[in-house]
């Protein structure tokens, strides 16, 4: 067990032992560490918990979902894993099951939302029911995503400012990692939105008994966060195209320079090759001014080619 609370009139009191039977208070919350075999044994021993819910906990399901069976609501919610210092490391999963008087949550690795909810309860924050606690967890997750998107948006803005200065090497922008992070956040948001929508307004046998007003608010917040993530994705895509344009322009300038140099050197190469054939009857074969004449011809050809390139606009 990581923590356990018994709630009376919305105020939680921390317990030393799991309260899976919810004998005291109005309802209870127990948070488990699934990496511990004792927590798995505790889940197996809950015979009133639906078989599907027990399998979801023990199989460490990663698909975001919200289901209902035998008076229980259970599922998997997206979350952020954290290290020992509290720094976000990546995407995680929070497994939960609740009935009218019990909320059981579990995770494999440390995650953020349950830590936030625990601190809220310890500060005497009022939570009236298990369903309200899960709604708080979803709301905390959305808030964390919005903060993450704000940070990613700031990085995209800095990359945009850097690219607009037309740097010498636009590849050094670290934009790809930011685009991947935004795409991951949007996938998680859309998975959570889909699970809530199907639970709230799906087919009749798939619907879950959740407070309609609260679910509608959560769906609206998820839509806002998804739109923000979509806007960041679009900005990142357009910025990537701008970087590709700069790279192509730099490549074209390099190729143009190489083409001009090659064009200028081809005629002298032909002249030098012709005079280097070492055959009888070559011009200036016995003249002491032969080298000077050949060099003058090379210079004249280069100057003439340069003038011609300017006339056709290749050097403008």
C-alpha positions as CSV (number, residue, x, y, z in Angstrom):
1,X,0.0,0.0,0.0
2,X,1.2,3.5,-0.8
3,X,-1.5,5.3,1.0
4,X,-5.1,4.9,2.3
5,X,-7.7,7.4,3.4
6,X,-11.1,7.1,5.0
7,X,-13.5,10.0,4.2
8,X,-16.2,11.4,6.4
9,X,-18.2,14.3,5.1
10,X,-15.7,14.8,2.4
11,X,-12.6,15.1,4.7
12,X,-10.0,12.3,4.5
13,X,-8.1,10.8,7.4
14,X,-5.0,8.7,6.6
15,X,-5.1,5.0,7.6
16,X,-2.3,2.6,8.4
17,X,-3.9,-0.3,6.7
18,X,-5.9,-0.7,3.4
19,X,-9.7,-0.2,3.9
20,X,-10.9,-2.3,1.0
21,X,-14.2,-3.1,2.8
22,X,-14.9,0.6,3.7
23,X,-16.3,-0.2,7.1
24,X,-15.6,3.2,8.6
25,X,-16.5,6.6,7.2
26,X,-18.6,7.4,4.2
27,X,-16.1,6.0,1.7
28,X,-12.4,5.1,1.4
29,X,-9.5,5.4,-1.0
30,X,-6.7,2.9,-1.2
31,X,-3.7,3.4,-3.4
32,X,-1.5,0.3,-4.2
33,X,1.9,-0.4,-5.7
34,X,1.4,-3.2,-8.2
35,X,5.1,-4.0,-8.3
36,X,4.6,-5.6,-4.9
37,X,3.3,-9.1,-4.8
38,X,1.3,-8.4,-1.7
39,X,-0.7,-5.7,-3.5
40,X,-1.4,-8.3,-6.3
41,X,-2.5,-10.8,-3.7
42,X,-4.8,-8.2,-2.1
43,X,-6.5,-7.6,-5.5
44,X,-6.9,-11.3,-6.1
45,X,-8.5,-11.7,-2.7
46,X,-11.3,-9.1,-3.5
47,X,-14.0,-11.5,-4.5
48,X,-16.6,-8.8,-4.9
49,X,-14.5,-7.0,-7.4
50,X,-15.5,-8.0,-11.0
51,X,-13.2,-10.5,-12.7
52,X,-12.6,-8.0,-15.6
53,X,-11.5,-5.4,-13.1
54,X,-9.1,-7.9,-11.3
55,X,-7.6,-8.9,-14.7
56,X,-7.2,-5.2,-15.6
57,X,-5.1,-4.7,-12.5
58,X,-3.1,-7.9,-12.6
59,X,-2.4,-7.6,-16.4
60,X,-1.2,-4.0,-16.0
61,X,-3.4,-2.9,-18.9
62,X,-2.1,0.1,-20.8
63,X,-5.1,0.8,-23.1
64,X,-7.0,3.9,-21.8
65,X,-10.5,2.8,-20.9
66,X,-13.5,3.2,-18.6
67,X,-15.8,0.3,-18.1
68,X,-18.6,-0.8,-15.7
69,X,-19.6,-4.2,-14.4
70,X,-21.5,-5.5,-11.3
71,X,-21.9,-2.1,-9.8
72,X,-18.2,-1.3,-10.2
73,X,-16.6,1.3,-12.5
74,X,-13.0,0.4,-13.5
75,X,-10.5,1.3,-16.1
76,X,-7.1,2.8,-16.9
77,X,-6.3,6.5,-17.1
78,X,-3.3,8.2,-18.7
79,X,-0.8,9.8,-16.3
80,X,2.8,11.1,-16.1
81,X,5.5,8.9,-14.6
82,X,8.0,10.7,-12.3
83,X,11.4,10.1,-10.8
84,X,12.3,10.3,-7.1
85,X,12.9,14.0,-7.4
86,X,9.3,14.5,-8.8
87,X,10.6,15.3,-12.4
88,X,8.3,14.0,-15.2
89,X,9.8,11.1,-17.1
90,X,7.2,10.0,-19.6
91,X,3.7,8.6,-20.0
92,X,2.3,6.2,-17.4
93,X,-1.0,4.5,-16.4
94,X,-3.2,4.8,-13.4
95,X,-5.5,1.8,-12.9
96,X,-8.7,2.3,-10.8
97,X,-11.9,0.6,-9.6
98,X,-14.7,2.1,-7.6
99,X,-18.1,1.4,-6.2
100,X,-20.4,3.6,-4.1
101,X,-18.1,3.4,-1.0
102,X,-14.6,2.4,-2.2
103,X,-11.9,3.7,-4.6
104,X,-8.9,1.5,-5.4
105,X,-6.1,2.9,-7.5
106,X,-2.9,1.3,-8.4
107,X,0.2,2.0,-10.5
108,X,3.4,0.2,-11.4
109,X,5.8,3.2,-11.5
110,X,5.5,6.5,-9.5
111,X,3.0,8.9,-11.1
112,X,2.0,12.5,-10.7
113,X,-1.8,12.8,-10.3
114,X,-2.1,10.5,-7.3
115,X,0.7,12.5,-5.6
116,X,-1.2,15.7,-6.3
117,X,-4.5,14.2,-5.0
118,X,-2.8,12.9,-1.9
119,X,-1.4,16.3,-1.1
120,X,-4.9,17.8,-1.7
121,X,-6.5,15.4,0.8
122,X,-3.7,16.0,3.4
123,X,-4.4,19.7,3.1
124,X,-8.0,18.9,4.1
125,X,-9.4,19.3,0.6
126,X,-12.9,18.0,0.4
127,X,-13.8,15.1,-1.9
128,X,-17.4,13.8,-1.6
129,X,-17.3,10.5,-3.3
130,X,-15.1,8.0,-5.2
131,X,-16.5,9.2,-8.6
132,X,-15.6,12.8,-7.6
133,X,-12.0,11.6,-6.7
134,X,-11.6,10.1,-10.2
135,X,-12.9,13.2,-11.8
136,X,-10.3,15.2,-9.7
137,X,-7.6,12.8,-11.0
138,X,-8.6,13.4,-14.6
139,X,-8.7,17.2,-14.0
140,X,-5.2,17.1,-12.4
141,X,-4.0,15.2,-15.5
142,X,-5.4,17.7,-17.9
143,X,-3.8,20.5,-15.9
144,X,-0.4,18.7,-16.1
145,X,-0.8,18.3,-19.8
146,X,-1.6,22.0,-20.3
147,X,1.5,22.9,-18.4
148,X,3.5,20.5,-20.5
149,X,2.0,21.9,-23.7
150,X,2.8,25.5,-22.5
151,X,6.5,24.5,-22.0
152,X,6.6,22.8,-25.4
153,X,4.9,25.9,-27.0
154,X,7.6,28.1,-25.5
155,X,10.3,25.8,-27.0
156,X,8.6,25.9,-30.4
157,X,8.5,29.7,-30.2
158,X,12.2,29.9,-29.5
159,X,13.0,27.6,-32.4
160,X,10.8,29.8,-34.6
161,X,12.7,32.9,-33.6
162,X,16.0,31.1,-34.3
163,X,14.9,29.9,-37.7
164,X,13.6,33.3,-38.8
165,X,17.1,34.7,-38.3
166,X,18.1,32.3,-41.2
167,X,20.9,30.6,-39.4
168,X,23.9,29.0,-41.2
169,X,22.8,25.5,-40.0
170,X,19.1,25.4,-39.4
171,X,19.3,21.6,-38.7
172,X,20.5,22.5,-35.2
173,X,17.0,23.3,-33.8
174,X,16.0,20.2,-31.8
175,X,12.5,20.6,-33.2
176,X,12.0,16.9,-33.9
177,X,12.1,16.0,-30.2
178,X,9.5,18.7,-29.4
179,X,7.2,17.6,-32.2
180,X,7.4,14.0,-30.9
181,X,6.5,15.2,-27.4
182,X,3.5,17.2,-28.6
183,X,2.3,14.2,-30.7
184,X,2.6,11.9,-27.6
185,X,0.6,14.3,-25.5
186,X,-2.1,14.7,-28.1
187,X,-2.4,10.9,-28.5
188,X,-2.9,10.6,-24.7
189,X,-5.5,13.4,-24.7
190,X,-7.4,11.8,-27.5
191,X,-7.4,8.4,-25.9
192,X,-8.7,9.9,-22.6
193,X,-11.4,11.9,-24.5
194,X,-12.5,8.8,-26.4
195,X,-12.8,6.7,-23.2
196,X,-14.8,9.4,-21.4
197,X,-17.0,10.0,-24.5
198,X,-17.8,6.3,-24.9
199,X,-18.4,6.0,-21.1
200,X,-20.8,9.0,-21.2
201,X,-22.5,8.7,-24.5
202,X,-21.6,5.4,-26.0
203,X,-23.8,2.4,-26.8
204,X,-26.3,1.6,-24.1
205,X,-24.5,-1.4,-22.7
206,X,-21.2,0.4,-22.7
207,X,-22.4,3.5,-20.8
208,X,-21.1,4.2,-17.3
209,X,-22.9,5.8,-14.5
210,X,-20.9,9.0,-14.2
211,X,-22.2,12.5,-13.2
212,X,-23.2,14.1,-16.6
213,X,-22.3,17.7,-15.7
214,X,-18.8,16.8,-14.4
215,X,-18.1,14.5,-17.5
216,X,-19.3,17.3,-19.8
217,X,-16.9,19.7,-18.1
218,X,-14.0,17.3,-18.4
219,X,-14.8,16.7,-22.1
220,X,-14.8,20.4,-22.7
221,X,-11.4,20.8,-21.0
222,X,-10.1,17.9,-23.0
223,X,-11.3,19.5,-26.2
224,X,-9.5,22.8,-25.3
225,X,-6.3,20.9,-24.5
226,X,-6.6,18.9,-27.7
227,X,-7.1,22.0,-29.7
228,X,-4.0,23.6,-28.1
229,X,-2.0,20.4,-28.9
230,X,-3.3,20.4,-32.5
231,X,-2.2,24.0,-32.9
232,X,1.3,23.2,-31.6
233,X,1.4,20.2,-34.0
234,X,0.5,22.5,-36.9
235,X,3.1,25.1,-35.9
236,X,5.7,22.4,-35.6
237,X,4.9,21.0,-39.0
238,X,5.0,24.5,-40.7
239,X,8.2,25.3,-38.9
240,X,9.7,22.0,-40.1
241,X,8.7,22.9,-43.6
242,X,10.4,26.3,-43.1
243,X,13.6,24.6,-42.0
244,X,13.5,22.3,-45.0
245,X,13.1,25.3,-47.2
246,X,16.2,26.9,-45.7
247,X,18.1,23.7,-46.1
248,X,17.1,23.4,-49.7
249,X,17.9,27.0,-50.4
250,X,21.4,26.5,-48.9
251,X,21.9,23.4,-50.9
252,X,20.8,25.2,-54.1
253,X,23.3,28.0,-53.4
254,X,26.1,25.5,-52.9
255,X,25.1,23.7,-56.1
256,X,25.0,27.0,-58.0
257,X,28.5,27.9,-56.8
258,X,29.8,24.5,-57.8
259,X,28.1,24.8,-61.3
260,X,29.7,28.2,-61.9
261,X,33.2,26.9,-60.8
262,X,32.8,23.9,-63.0
263,X,31.7,26.0,-66.0
264,X,34.7,28.3,-65.6
265,X,37.2,25.5,-65.4
266,X,36.0,23.3,-68.2
267,X,37.3,25.5,-71.1
268,X,40.8,25.9,-69.6
269,X,40.9,22.1,-69.0
270,X,40.1,21.5,-72.6
271,X,42.9,23.9,-73.7
272,X,45.5,22.4,-71.3
273,X,44.5,18.9,-72.4
274,X,44.9,19.8,-76.1
275,X,48.3,21.3,-75.6
276,X,49.3,18.3,-73.5
277,X,48.8,15.6,-76.2
278,X,52.5,15.7,-77.1
279,X,51.9,15.1,-80.9
280,X,53.8,16.5,-83.9
281,X,52.4,19.7,-85.4
282,X,51.2,21.2,-82.1
283,X,50.9,25.0,-82.2
284,X,53.8,26.8,-80.5
285,X,55.8,23.5,-80.4
286,X,59.1,25.2,-80.9
287,X,58.3,28.7,-79.7
288,X,59.7,30.0,-76.4
289,X,56.3,31.9,-75.9
290,X,54.2,28.7,-76.1
291,X,53.5,28.5,-72.4
292,X,52.6,32.2,-72.3
293,X,50.3,31.9,-75.2
294,X,48.5,28.8,-73.8
295,X,48.1,30.6,-70.4
296,X,46.8,33.7,-72.1
297,X,44.2,31.6,-74.0
298,X,43.1,30.0,-70.8
299,X,42.7,33.4,-69.1
300,X,40.8,34.7,-72.1
301,X,38.4,31.7,-72.2
302,X,37.7,32.1,-68.4
303,X,37.0,35.8,-68.8
304,X,34.8,35.2,-71.8
305,X,32.9,32.4,-70.0
306,X,32.5,34.7,-66.9
307,X,31.1,37.5,-69.1
308,X,28.7,35.0,-70.8
309,X,27.5,33.7,-67.4
310,X,26.8,37.3,-66.3
311,X,24.9,38.0,-69.5
312,X,22.6,34.9,-68.9
313,X,22.0,35.9,-65.3
314,X,23.7,33.0,-63.5
315,X,25.9,35.4,-61.5
316,X,23.3,38.0,-60.7
